[in-house]
Amino acid sequence: MSAAQVAEAGGRLDGELDDLTLARAQRGERAACHALVARYQRRVFALLSRMVGRRGRPLVEDLAQETFLRVFRALGGFSAAGPARLSTWILTIAMRLALDELGRRRPEEAPLGLELIDSAERADAAAEARAVGRAIERAVRALGPEFQAVFVLREYHGLEYDEISRALGVDVGTVKSRLSRARAALRQALEEVRP
């Protein structure tokens, strides 16, 4: 996609909404608000699906809708010159909603929502992938929502440590510690499945 095509689609080359469209959305212009949702909805749905997805699509959709309602309520106070990218700010809102939802449930009910590849031609590989996926899901789920949050934001959404720190309101050291613990649990879970 060329720079002109990106600008025409309401975005920048880095995947963020362009400043003009953001300013228009902050003023409440319908087309700009629609462009904002279109730009970030896949990331919001992906994050929420990974955190609460096994509870069903209706819950993910409800949380996504609540995410964007909160985004638009607070959008006037967002500054592109501030410490967070717009995508990080939106994912923070979604993650906090997911963590609130997970906090209302017992930890063993909190799925990660990992998707697995199912292949008819390679049933053995698919069965092994499902076993590995279940082991990873159990390991991450056993850590609790605060560890899941750090793991999902880093490994699936590519946020930097300082972005995760701001998103979750914890020190960078805490982010690194939680991520290290999550990765250790995953290594152990994988060793149990694939020695």
N, C-alpha and C positions, 0 to 999 in steps of 0.2 A: 504494500500500500504506500502510495506516495505521500509526501507531506501535505499536498493539497487535498488529497482524499481524506486524510486523517482530520485535517482542519474542517473540511466540509461535513464530516460525520460527527463533529462536536468533540473531538478529542485531540490529544497531543501524541507525539511519537512514543512517549513513555507510558501510554495507556491511561493517563489521567484526563479528566474533563478539561477542556481549554478554559482559560480565564474569563473570556467573554460569556461563554455559555454558563459558567458558574455564577457570574455576576447576574445574569438574566434569571437564573434559577433562584438566586437569593432574593430577587425582586418578585418572585412568584409567577414568572411567565410560564404558561402551560407547556409550550414546546420545549423550553429549556429544562423544565422539571422532568418531562418525559425522556429527554436525552440523558439526564443524570441517571434515572432508573435504568434505562436501556444499557448504559455504560457499566453499571455496577451490579445489576441484578444477578448475573451468573456467579460472580464471586460471593455474593451474600448467600445465595442458595447453596453453593458448594460448601461454604463454611458451616452453615446451619445443618445441612445434610450430614456432614461428617460428625457434627456434635450431637444431634438429636434425631437423625434420620430414621432410625429403626422404629421410632415411635409413630411414624407415618408421615406421609406427604402433607396431610392437612395441617399438622403442627408446624412443619417447616414453612409452609405457605403463610400461616398465621404469624409466625415469628418474622418472616421476611417482610410482610406487610407492616408489622409493628416497627421493624427497623426503619423502613422508609418514612413512616409517619413521624418517628422521632427525628430522623434526618431533616425532614422539611420543617419541623418545629424549631430546630436549633440551627438550621443552615445560615440564618442571618448572622450568627455569631462566629461562623467558621471563617478563618483567615488563611488564604493560600500562602501567605508569607509566614504563617505560624510553624510550629515544630513538626506537625504531622501532614502527610499527604492526604488528599481527600479520600482516597481509597482506604488508607489506614484508619482514618476517622470513622468512616462508614463501617468497616469491619470491626472496629472497636465496639460500636453500638450493637452490631449483630452478635458479637462474642459475649457481651455482657448479658444480653437477653438469653442466649443459650446457657450461659452459666447460671442465671437465675432459674431457668427451667430445670437444669440438672440439679440444682440445689434443692428443688422440691421433690426430688426422687432419690431412691436409694442408689448408692454408687454402682451396684451390680446391674442396675437397670439402664445405666447411661451408656448407650452404644456409641462407637466411633463412626459407624456407617461406612466402612471401607467397601469399595466395590471390587469384585473379583471378576476375572475374565473366565468365561465358560466356553469351552471349545468341544464340540462334538467329536472332532477327529482325535483329540488328545485328552481322553477322559482321565488318564492317570495324572497328567500334568494339571488338569483342572481340579482334580480331587486334592492333589498336593497343594495347589495354590489356595484352595478353600481352607485347608487345614492350617496353612501358614497364616492366611488372613484372619481366621478365627483366633489363632494364638496371639497375633499382634493385637487384635481388637480386645481380647481378654486382658492382655498385659497393660495396654493403655487405659482401658476402663478401670482396672484395679487401682490405678494411680489416683483417681479422683479428678474432678472437673478442672482444678487449677493446673494440673499437669497436662491434661488433655488440651487445654486452651493454648498453652505454650507450644506444645508439639504441633498442633494443627496450624497455628499461625506461622510457625517457622518452616515446617516441612511441606505443608500444602500450599500456603499462601506466600511464602518467601519473604516474610517481614524480617527486618534486621532486629538485633537484640534491643537496641534503644527504642525502636518502634513498638515492639512487644511490651517493653517496660512501661512506656507511656500508655499503651492501650489497656494494660491490666492494672496499672497503678502500683507496680512493684519495682524494686531495684533491679538493675541489669544483672547483678550477681545472683539474685533470686531467679531471674529468667534462665540464666546459664545453669544454675543448680537444678532447676526443675526439668530443663531439657536434658541434662545429663542423666538424671534419674529415669526419665521416660525412655531414653535411648538404651540405658542399661537393662531396663525391664524388657525392652523389645529384643535385645540381644539374647537375654536369657530365655525368653519365650521361643525365639527361633532355634536356639540350641536344643530345646526340648522336642521340637518338631523335626528339625534337621540336624542331628548331632554331627 
